[in-house]
Amino acid sequence: MSNLVVVGVDGSPTSLTAVEAAAAEAARRGAKLRVVHVEVPIKPRYVVPDPASATLVQEAAAHALGTAPDLAVTKAVVTGDVVHVLEAESRGADLIVVGSRGLGGITGVLLGSTPVSLAARSHCPVMTVREEHGTSDGTGPVLLGVDGSPDADEAVDVAFAEAAWRRAELVAVHAWQPDKAPPGTTPESEARSLARAVAGRADTHPDVTVRRELVDGKPHEVLIEASGTARLLVVGARGRSGIAGLLLGSVSQAAMTYAHCPVVTVRGTR
């Protein structure tokens, strides 16, 4: 672990919510916080630093210290493509935090497909937050979406760690649709698959209480509904039902867009 949390800022209200979430994450991990603003040049070879950018990151850093006064905070303004810059930042981070919506246009660099593209390429977990998520960490459980795919192992590890840092219950949810399941699939076999997915973590996280839930329904609908009482949702970036060529699974995208709590997306890199 690099003991570093990175937050991308663009000056929007949503990015300030991201700053607060990132500061809280860094504080509970005992990590440093790095505040990054990406300037997108109007023309590739015409790079003129905007003086307002330095003010933007300074204000964001001050906002972070208002959330966690003892944080070690660094700041950076980088010119380039937003996703490429933040992907590079993710190589040296344990977590990168962005707002799921921005201002729009040239200055609104954390808008639309940017969080999705980043989550598909990042070398560390990506947390996305919306302004309506608020700043309170809440009292609900950490929610984990389990789909049985090999890539989901890292999401399980991240979910256990997040639950441990928050001293929260971990609810592992596996959604399935009996009418679309392979022949021979039964509730019992799906329950066993869910149990295997979260097994083996008791030694590293003995204080985390785990509750397993097998739910009949579409995965994205089940997780979005369950997120209404959760303080955090953790999902893998890809699932076993993904369409070839898509960088991020549809369940992950839906969670990032519609979940009622912050979402951590974990891309399998093993």
Phi and psi restraints in degrees (value plus and minus 20) as a CYANA .aco file:
   2 SER   PHI    -110.1   -70.1
   2 SER   PSI     -29.3    10.7
   3 ASN   PHI      39.8    79.8
   3 ASN   PSI      23.4    63.4
   4 LEU   PHI    -160.5  -120.5
   4 LEU   PSI     112.5   152.5
   5 VAL   PHI    -132.7   -92.7
   5 VAL   PSI     112.1   152.1
   6 VAL   PHI    -131.0   -91.0
   6 VAL   PSI     118.3   158.3
   7 VAL   PHI    -145.9  -105.9
   7 VAL   PSI     112.4   152.4
   8 GLY   PHI    -112.5   -72.5
   8 GLY   PSI     111.9   151.9
   9 VAL   PHI    -146.2  -106.2
   9 VAL   PSI     129.1   169.1
  10 ASP   PHI    -156.6  -116.6
  10 ASP   PSI     -12.6    27.4
  11 GLY   PHI      69.2   109.2
  11 GLY   PSI     -24.7    15.3
  12 SER   PHI    -101.8   -61.8
  12 SER   PSI     139.8   179.8
  13 PRO   PHI     -76.8   -36.8
  13 PRO   PSI     -55.4   -15.4
  14 THR   PHI     -85.1   -45.1
  14 THR   PSI     -58.3   -18.3
  15 SER   PHI     -90.3   -50.3
  15 SER   PSI     -47.0    -7.0
  16 LEU   PHI     -88.4   -48.4
  16 LEU   PSI     -56.2   -16.2
  17 THR   PHI     -82.6   -42.6
  17 THR   PSI     -59.3   -19.3
  18 ALA   PHI     -82.8   -42.8
  18 ALA   PSI     -59.6   -19.6
  19 VAL   PHI     -80.6   -40.6
  19 VAL   PSI     -65.0   -25.0
  20 GLU   PHI     -82.5   -42.5
  20 GLU   PSI     -63.0   -23.0
  21 ALA   PHI     -84.5   -44.5
  21 ALA   PSI     -60.8   -20.8
  22 ALA   PHI     -87.2   -47.2
  22 ALA   PSI     -60.3   -20.3
  23 ALA   PHI     -82.8   -42.8
  23 ALA   PSI     -62.3   -22.3
  24 ALA   PHI     -83.7   -43.7
  24 ALA   PSI     -61.1   -21.1
  25 GLU   PHI     -82.8   -42.8
  25 GLU   PSI     -65.6   -25.6
  26 ALA   PHI     -82.8   -42.8
  26 ALA   PSI     -60.4   -20.4
  27 ALA   PHI     -84.2   -44.2
  27 ALA   PSI     -64.9   -24.9
  28 ARG   PHI     -92.3   -52.3
  28 ARG   PSI     -42.4    -2.4
  29 ARG   PHI    -110.0   -70.0
  29 ARG   PSI     -32.9     7.1
  30 GLY   PHI      49.1    89.1
  30 GLY   PSI      14.5    54.5
  31 ALA   PHI    -127.2   -87.2
  31 ALA   PSI     146.4   186.4
  32 LYS   PHI    -103.4   -63.4
  32 LYS   PSI     138.9   178.9
  33 LEU   PHI    -139.5   -99.5
  33 LEU   PSI     113.3   153.3
  34 ARG   PHI    -138.0   -98.0
  34 ARG   PSI     101.7   141.7
  35 VAL   PHI    -119.4   -79.4
  35 VAL   PSI     102.4   142.4
  36 VAL   PHI    -145.1  -105.1
  36 VAL   PSI     109.7   149.7
  37 HIS   PHI    -136.6   -96.6
  37 HIS   PSI     113.4   153.4
  38 VAL   PHI    -125.1   -85.1
  38 VAL   PSI     101.5   141.5
  39 GLU   PHI    -110.6   -70.6
  39 GLU   PSI     105.6   145.6
  40 VAL   PHI    -115.8   -75.8
  40 VAL   PSI      95.3   135.3
  41 PRO   PHI     -87.2   -47.2
  41 PRO   PSI     122.5   162.5
  42 ILE   PHI     -84.0   -44.0
  42 ILE   PSI     -58.9   -18.9
  43 LYS   PHI    -147.8  -107.8
  43 LYS   PSI     122.7   162.7
  44 PRO   PHI     -72.5   -32.5
  44 PRO   PSI     -55.3   -15.3
  45 ARG   PHI    -125.3   -85.3
  45 ARG   PSI     -10.2    29.8
  46 TYR   PHI    -136.4   -96.4
  46 TYR   PSI      67.5   107.5
  47 VAL   PHI    -130.2   -90.2
  47 VAL   PSI      89.8   129.8
  48 VAL   PHI    -142.4  -102.4
  48 VAL   PSI      90.7   130.7
  49 PRO   PHI     -77.4   -37.4
  49 PRO   PSI     117.9   157.9
  50 ASP   PHI    -112.5   -72.5
  50 ASP   PSI      98.8   138.8
  51 PRO   PHI     -77.4   -37.4
  51 PRO   PSI     -46.6    -6.6
  52 ALA   PHI     -86.5   -46.5
  52 ALA   PSI     -42.9    -2.9
  53 SER   PHI     -85.5   -45.5
  53 SER   PSI     -60.3   -20.3
  54 ALA   PHI     -82.9   -42.9
  54 ALA   PSI     -59.5   -19.5
  55 THR   PHI     -84.7   -44.7
  55 THR   PSI     -60.2   -20.2
  56 LEU   PHI     -79.9   -39.9
  56 LEU   PSI     -68.7   -28.7
  57 VAL   PHI     -91.1   -51.1
  57 VAL   PSI     -52.0   -12.0
  58 GLN   PHI     -84.1   -44.1
  58 GLN   PSI     -64.2   -24.2
  59 GLU   PHI     -86.4   -46.4
  59 GLU   PSI     -57.9   -17.9
  60 ALA   PHI     -85.0   -45.0
  60 ALA   PSI     -60.4   -20.4
  61 ALA   PHI     -84.0   -44.0
  61 ALA   PSI     -61.5   -21.5
  62 ALA   PHI     -83.4   -43.4
  62 ALA   PSI     -57.1   -17.1
  63 HIS   PHI     -84.5   -44.5
  63 HIS   PSI     -59.6   -19.6
  64 ALA   PHI     -82.8   -42.8
  64 ALA   PSI     -62.5   -22.5
  65 LEU   PHI     -88.6   -48.6
  65 LEU   PSI     -45.2    -5.2
  66 GLY   PHI     -87.8   -47.8
  66 GLY   PSI     -47.4    -7.4
  67 THR   PHI    -103.5   -63.5
  67 THR   PSI     -61.9   -21.9
  68 ALA   PHI    -158.5  -118.5
  68 ALA   PSI      70.0   110.0
  69 PRO   PHI     -80.2   -40.2
  69 PRO   PSI     -44.5    -4.5
  70 ASP   PHI    -113.2   -73.2
  70 ASP   PSI     -13.3    26.7
  71 LEU   PHI     -87.5   -47.5
  71 LEU   PSI     126.3   166.3
  72 ALA   PHI    -110.7   -70.7
  72 ALA   PSI      95.4   135.4
  73 VAL   PHI    -140.4  -100.4
  73 VAL   PSI     112.3   152.3
  74 THR   PHI    -138.1   -98.1
  74 THR   PSI     140.7   180.7
  75 LYS   PHI    -152.4  -112.4
  75 LYS   PSI     130.7   170.7
  76 ALA   PHI    -173.0  -133.0
  76 ALA   PSI     121.9   161.9
  77 VAL   PHI    -136.6   -96.6
  77 VAL   PSI     101.4   141.4
  78 VAL   PHI    -144.5  -104.5
  78 VAL   PSI     115.2   155.2
  79 THR   PHI    -115.8   -75.8
  79 THR   PSI     113.7   153.7
  80 GLY   PHI     134.2   174.2
  80 GLY   PSI    -186.4  -146.4
  81 ASP   PHI     -95.1   -55.1
  81 ASP   PSI     113.1   153.1
  82 VAL   PHI     -79.3   -39.3
  82 VAL   PSI     -71.2   -31.2
  83 VAL   PHI     -83.7   -43.7
  83 VAL   PSI     -62.3   -22.3
  84 HIS   PHI     -83.7   -43.7
  84 HIS   PSI     -62.1   -22.1
  85 VAL   PHI     -84.8   -44.8
  85 VAL   PSI     -67.9   -27.9
  86 LEU   PHI     -89.5   -49.5
  86 LEU   PSI     -51.9   -11.9
  87 GLU   PHI     -81.6   -41.6
  87 GLU   PSI     -63.9   -23.9
  88 ALA   PHI     -81.9   -41.9
  88 ALA   PSI     -60.7   -20.7
  89 GLU   PHI     -82.3   -42.3
  89 GLU   PSI     -54.2   -14.2
  90 SER   PHI     -87.4   -47.4
  90 SER   PSI     -40.1    -0.1
  91 ARG   PHI     -84.7   -44.7
  91 ARG   PSI     -48.0    -8.0
  92 GLY   PHI    -129.2   -89.2
  92 GLY   PSI      -3.4    36.6
  93 ALA   PHI    -139.9   -99.9
  93 ALA   PSI     139.0   179.0
  94 ASP   PHI    -111.2   -71.2
  94 ASP   PSI     -44.7    -4.7
  95 LEU   PHI    -176.6  -136.6
  95 LEU   PSI     121.2   161.2
  96 ILE   PHI    -142.7  -102.7
  96 ILE   PSI     114.6   154.6
  97 VAL   PHI    -138.9   -98.9
  97 VAL   PSI     112.0   152.0
  98 VAL   PHI    -159.0  -119.0
  98 VAL   PSI     136.4   176.4
  99 GLY   PHI     -98.9   -58.9
  99 GLY   PSI     127.3   167.3
 100 SER   PHI    -102.1   -62.1
 100 SER   PSI     -30.6     9.4
 101 ARG   PHI    -161.6  -121.6
 101 ARG   PSI     129.7   169.7
 102 GLY   PHI    -149.7  -109.7
 102 GLY   PSI    -177.2  -137.2
 103 LEU   PHI    -102.5   -62.5
 103 LEU   PSI     -46.0    -6.0
 104 GLY   PHI      73.8   113.8
 104 GLY   PSI     136.7   176.7
 105 GLY   PHI      53.9    93.9
 105 GLY   PSI    -182.0  -142.0
 106 ILE   PHI     -83.6   -43.6
 106 ILE   PSI     -60.7   -20.7
 107 THR   PHI     -99.5   -59.5
 107 THR   PSI     -41.1    -1.1
 108 GLY   PHI    -110.1   -70.1
 108 GLY   PSI      55.6    95.6
 109 VAL   PHI    -102.0   -62.0
 109 VAL   PSI     -28.6    11.4
 110 LEU   PHI    -131.3   -91.3
 110 LEU   PSI      33.6    73.6
 111 LEU   PHI    -140.1  -100.1
 111 LEU   PSI     132.2   172.2
 112 GLY   PHI      42.8    82.8
 112 GLY   PSI    -137.5   -97.5
 113 SER   PHI    -100.7   -60.7
 113 SER   PSI     -29.6    10.4
 114 THR   PHI     -78.5   -38.5
 114 THR   PSI     -70.8   -30.8
 115 PRO   PHI     -80.6   -40.6
 115 PRO   PSI     -57.7   -17.7
 116 VAL   PHI     -85.1   -45.1
 116 VAL   PSI     -66.9   -26.9
 117 SER   PHI     -83.1   -43.1
 117 SER   PSI     -60.5   -20.5
 118 LEU   PHI     -83.7   -43.7
 118 LEU   PSI     -65.4   -25.4
 119 ALA   PHI     -81.1   -41.1
 119 ALA   PSI     -50.0   -10.0
 120 ALA   PHI     -98.3   -58.3
 120 ALA   PSI     -38.5     1.5
 121 ARG   PHI    -137.3   -97.3
 121 ARG   PSI     -34.7     5.3
 122 SER   PHI     -82.8   -42.8
 122 SER   PSI     128.2   168.2
 123 HIS   PHI    -114.3   -74.3
 123 HIS   PSI     -16.3    23.7
 124 CYS   PHI    -161.6  -121.6
 124 CYS   PSI     146.8   186.8
 125 PRO   PHI     -78.5   -38.5
 125 PRO   PSI     128.3   168.3
 126 VAL   PHI    -137.7   -97.7
 126 VAL   PSI     105.4   145.4
 127 MET   PHI    -121.0   -81.0
 127 MET   PSI     108.5   148.5
 128 THR   PHI    -134.7   -94.7
 128 THR   PSI     117.2   157.2
 129 VAL   PHI    -152.1  -112.1
 129 VAL   PSI     132.7   172.7
 130 ARG   PHI    -134.7   -94.7
 130 ARG   PSI     136.5   176.5
 131 GLU   PHI     -77.8   -37.8
 131 GLU   PSI     -56.4   -16.4
 132 GLU   PHI     -92.7   -52.7
 132 GLU   PSI     -30.3     9.7
 133 HIS   PHI     -88.5   -48.5
 133 HIS   PSI     -41.8    -1.8
 134 GLY   PHI      55.8    95.8
 134 GLY   PSI    -193.0  -153.0
 135 THR   PHI    -129.2   -89.2
 135 THR   PSI     -30.4     9.6
 136 SER   PHI     -97.5   -57.5
 136 SER   PSI     118.5   158.5
 137 ASP   PHI     -95.2   -55.2
 137 ASP   PSI     -36.9     3.1
 138 GLY   PHI      56.6    96.6
 138 GLY   PSI    -197.5  -157.5
 139 THR   PHI    -144.7  -104.7
 139 THR   PSI     -16.0    24.0
 140 GLY   PHI     -98.5   -58.5
 140 GLY   PSI    -197.8  -157.8
 141 PRO   PHI    -101.3   -61.3
 141 PRO   PSI     148.5   188.5
 142 VAL   PHI    -106.9   -66.9
 142 VAL   PSI     108.6   148.6
 143 LEU   PHI    -123.1   -83.1
 143 LEU   PSI     113.5   153.5
 144 LEU   PHI    -141.8  -101.8
 144 LEU   PSI     105.5   145.5
 145 GLY   PHI    -108.2   -68.2
 145 GLY   PSI     101.8   141.8
 146 VAL   PHI    -133.8   -93.8
 146 VAL   PSI     105.7   145.7
 147 ASP   PHI    -140.3  -100.3
 147 ASP   PSI     -20.0    20.0
 148 GLY   PHI      63.4   103.4
 148 GLY   PSI     -19.2    20.8
 149 SER   PHI    -100.8   -60.8
 149 SER   PSI     133.9   173.9
 150 PRO   PHI     -79.1   -39.1
 150 PRO   PSI     -56.4   -16.4
 151 ASP   PHI     -86.0   -46.0
 151 ASP   PSI     -37.1     2.9
 152 ALA   PHI     -93.4   -53.4
 152 ALA   PSI     -33.3     6.7
 153 ASP   PHI     -77.4   -37.4
 153 ASP   PSI     -62.1   -22.1
 154 GLU   PHI     -87.9   -47.9
 154 GLU   PSI     -54.4   -14.4
 155 ALA   PHI     -83.9   -43.9
 155 ALA   PSI     -57.7   -17.7
 156 VAL   PHI     -82.8   -42.8
 156 VAL   PSI     -65.7   -25.7
 157 ASP   PHI     -80.3   -40.3
 157 ASP   PSI     -63.9   -23.9
 158 VAL   PHI     -84.0   -44.0
 158 VAL   PSI     -62.0   -22.0
 159 ALA   PHI     -82.9   -42.9
 159 ALA   PSI     -61.5   -21.5
 160 PHE   PHI     -82.6   -42.6
 160 PHE   PSI     -63.0   -23.0
 161 ALA   PHI     -84.1   -44.1
 161 ALA   PSI     -63.2   -23.2
 162 GLU   PHI     -83.1   -43.1
 162 GLU   PSI     -60.8   -20.8
 163 ALA   PHI     -85.2   -45.2
 163 ALA   PSI     -59.0   -19.0
 164 ALA   PHI     -85.4   -45.4
 164 ALA   PSI     -64.2   -24.2
 165 TRP   PHI     -81.6   -41.6
 165 TRP   PSI     -54.4   -14.4
 166 ARG   PHI    -111.1   -71.1
 166 ARG   PSI     -27.0    13.0
 167 ARG   PHI      34.4    74.4
 167 ARG   PSI      25.7    65.7
 168 ALA   PHI    -134.7   -94.7
 168 ALA   PSI     137.6   177.6
 169 GLU   PHI     -90.1   -50.1
 169 GLU   PSI     126.0   166.0
 170 LEU   PHI    -126.9   -86.9
 170 LEU   PSI     102.9   142.9
 171 VAL   PHI    -129.0   -89.0
 171 VAL   PSI      92.9   132.9
 172 ALA   PHI    -115.8   -75.8
 172 ALA   PSI      98.3   138.3
 173 VAL   PHI    -133.7   -93.7
 173 VAL   PSI     108.6   148.6
 174 HIS   PHI    -139.9   -99.9
 174 HIS   PSI      94.6   134.6
 175 ALA   PHI    -116.5   -76.5
 175 ALA   PSI     115.5   155.5
 176 TRP   PHI    -163.5  -123.5
 176 TRP   PSI     138.6   178.6
 177 GLN   PHI    -140.5  -100.5
 177 GLN   PSI      85.1   125.1
 178 PRO   PHI     -73.0   -33.0
 178 PRO   PSI     -56.9   -16.9
 179 ASP   PHI     -94.1   -54.1
 179 ASP   PSI     -32.4     7.6
 180 LYS   PHI    -134.3   -94.3
 180 LYS   PSI     -17.3    22.7
 181 ALA   PHI     -97.8   -57.8
 181 ALA   PSI     134.1   174.1
 182 PRO   PHI     -79.4   -39.4
 182 PRO   PSI     133.7   173.7
 183 PRO   PHI     -75.1   -35.1
 183 PRO   PSI     118.8   158.8
 184 GLY   PHI      69.7   109.7
 184 GLY   PSI     -27.8    12.2
 185 THR   PHI     -93.5   -53.5
 185 THR   PSI     113.2   153.2
 186 THR   PHI    -150.0  -110.0
 186 THR   PSI     142.9   182.9
 187 PRO   PHI     -76.1   -36.1
 187 PRO   PSI     -55.2   -15.2
 188 GLU   PHI     -85.8   -45.8
 188 GLU   PSI     -62.5   -22.5
 189 SER   PHI     -88.4   -48.4
 189 SER   PSI     -56.3   -16.3
 190 GLU   PHI     -88.8   -48.8
 190 GLU   PSI     -57.0   -17.0
 191 ALA   PHI     -84.8   -44.8
 191 ALA   PSI     -58.9   -18.9
 192 ARG   PHI     -85.3   -45.3
 192 ARG   PSI     -60.0   -20.0
 193 SER   PHI     -81.8   -41.8
 193 SER   PSI     -61.3   -21.3
 194 LEU   PHI     -84.2   -44.2
 194 LEU   PSI     -63.2   -23.2
 195 ALA   PHI     -82.7   -42.7
 195 ALA   PSI     -61.0   -21.0
 196 ARG   PHI     -84.3   -44.3
 196 ARG   PSI     -56.4   -16.4
 197 ALA   PHI     -82.1   -42.1
 197 ALA   PSI     -53.6   -13.6
 198 VAL   PHI    -126.2   -86.2
 198 VAL   PSI     -13.8    26.2
 199 ALA   PHI     -95.3   -55.3
 199 ALA   PSI     137.9   177.9
 200 GLY   PHI      66.1   106.1
 200 GLY   PSI     -13.2    26.8
 201 ARG   PHI    -123.5   -83.5
 201 ARG   PSI     -19.4    20.6
 202 ALA   PHI     -83.9   -43.9
 202 ALA   PSI     -52.6   -12.6
 203 ASP   PHI     -88.2   -48.2
 203 ASP   PSI     -59.6   -19.6
 204 THR   PHI    -106.2   -66.2
 204 THR   PSI     -45.6    -5.6
 205 HIS   PHI    -154.7  -114.7
 205 HIS   PSI      47.2    87.2
 206 PRO   PHI     -87.7   -47.7
 206 PRO   PSI     -39.8     0.2
 207 ASP   PHI    -110.8   -70.8
 207 ASP   PSI     -22.3    17.7
 208 VAL   PHI    -108.5   -68.5
 208 VAL   PSI     101.6   141.6
 209 THR   PHI    -106.4   -66.4
 209 THR   PSI     110.4   150.4
 210 VAL   PHI    -134.6   -94.6
 210 VAL   PSI     111.1   151.1
 211 ARG   PHI    -139.1   -99.1
 211 ARG   PSI     108.1   148.1
 212 ARG   PHI    -123.2   -83.2
 212 ARG   PSI     114.7   154.7
 213 GLU   PHI    -150.9  -110.9
 213 GLU   PSI     102.9   142.9
 214 LEU   PHI    -121.8   -81.8
 214 LEU   PSI      99.3   139.3
 215 VAL   PHI    -144.2  -104.2
 215 VAL   PSI     115.7   155.7
 216 ASP   PHI    -103.0   -63.0
 216 ASP   PSI      95.3   135.3
 217 GLY   PHI     140.8   180.8
 217 GLY   PSI     153.2   193.2
 218 LYS   PHI     -91.9   -51.9
 218 LYS   PSI     113.2   153.2
 219 PRO   PHI     -73.9   -33.9
 219 PRO   PSI     -65.9   -25.9
 220 HIS   PHI     -87.8   -47.8
 220 HIS   PSI     -55.9   -15.9
 221 GLU   PHI     -89.4   -49.4
 221 GLU   PSI     -60.6   -20.6
 222 VAL   PHI     -83.3   -43.3
 222 VAL   PSI     -65.9   -25.9
 223 LEU   PHI     -89.2   -49.2
 223 LEU   PSI     -59.6   -19.6
 224 ILE   PHI     -84.4   -44.4
 224 ILE   PSI     -62.3   -22.3
 225 GLU   PHI     -83.5   -43.5
 225 GLU   PSI     -64.6   -24.6
 226 ALA   PHI     -86.9   -46.9
 226 ALA   PSI     -46.5    -6.5
 227 SER   PHI     -86.8   -46.8
 227 SER   PSI     -35.2     4.8
 228 GLY   PHI     -82.4   -42.4
 228 GLY   PSI     -43.8    -3.8
 229 THR   PHI    -135.4   -95.4
 229 THR   PSI      -9.9    30.1
 230 ALA   PHI    -121.4   -81.4
 230 ALA   PSI     137.8   177.8
 231 ARG   PHI    -116.3   -76.3
 231 ARG   PSI     -35.2     4.8
 232 LEU   PHI    -181.5  -141.5
 232 LEU   PSI     122.1   162.1
 233 LEU   PHI    -137.7   -97.7
 233 LEU   PSI     110.1   150.1
 234 VAL   PHI    -135.5   -95.5
 234 VAL   PSI     107.6   147.6
 235 VAL   PHI    -155.3  -115.3
 235 VAL   PSI     134.1   174.1
 236 GLY   PHI     -99.1   -59.1
 236 GLY   PSI     134.4   174.4
 237 ALA   PHI     -92.1   -52.1
 237 ALA   PSI     -50.3   -10.3
 238 ARG   PHI    -150.0  -110.0
 238 ARG   PSI     134.4   174.4
 239 GLY   PHI    -146.2  -106.2
 239 GLY   PSI     152.3   192.3
 240 ARG   PHI     -91.3   -51.3
 240 ARG   PSI     -33.6     6.4
 241 SER   PHI    -121.7   -81.7
 241 SER   PSI      -6.9    33.1
 242 GLY   PHI     -84.9   -44.9
 242 GLY   PSI     134.9   174.9
 243 ILE   PHI    -110.4   -70.4
 243 ILE   PSI     111.7   151.7
 244 ALA   PHI     -75.3   -35.3
 244 ALA   PSI     113.8   153.8
 245 GLY   PHI      80.8   120.8
 245 GLY   PSI     -41.0    -1.0
 246 LEU   PHI    -103.2   -63.2
 246 LEU   PSI     113.3   153.3
 247 LEU   PHI    -100.7   -60.7
 247 LEU   PSI     -45.1    -5.1
 248 LEU   PHI    -154.7  -114.7
 248 LEU   PSI     113.1   153.1
 249 GLY   PHI     -85.2   -45.2
 249 GLY   PSI     136.7   176.7
 250 SER   PHI     -85.6   -45.6
 250 SER   PSI     -52.9   -12.9
 251 VAL   PHI     -86.0   -46.0
 251 VAL   PSI     -63.2   -23.2
 252 SER   PHI     -82.4   -42.4
 252 SER   PSI     -64.3   -24.3
 253 GLN   PHI     -82.8   -42.8
 253 GLN   PSI     -63.2   -23.2
 254 ALA   PHI     -83.4   -43.4
 254 ALA   PSI     -60.5   -20.5
 255 ALA   PHI     -83.3   -43.3
 255 ALA   PSI     -65.0   -25.0
 256 MET   PHI     -82.5   -42.5
 256 MET   PSI     -51.5   -11.5
 257 THR   PHI    -105.5   -65.5
 257 THR   PSI     -58.8   -18.8
 258 TYR   PHI    -139.5   -99.5
 258 TYR   PSI     -27.4    12.6
 259 ALA   PHI     -81.5   -41.5
 259 ALA   PSI     130.1   170.1
 260 HIS   PHI    -109.4   -69.4
 260 HIS   PSI     -11.6    28.4
 261 CYS   PHI    -165.4  -125.4
 261 CYS   PSI     146.8   186.8
 262 PRO   PHI     -76.2   -36.2
 262 PRO   PSI     129.6   169.6
 263 VAL   PHI    -142.9  -102.9
 263 VAL   PSI     111.7   151.7
 264 VAL   PHI    -127.2   -87.2
 264 VAL   PSI     100.2   140.2
 265 THR   PHI    -124.5   -84.5
 265 THR   PSI     109.7   149.7
 266 VAL   PHI    -138.6   -98.6
 266 VAL   PSI      99.0   139.0
 267 ARG   PHI    -112.7   -72.7
 267 ARG   PSI     105.2   145.2
 268 GLY   PHI     -82.6   -42.6
 268 GLY   PSI     101.6   141.6
 269 THR   PHI    -141.4  -101.4
 269 THR   PSI     -15.9    24.1
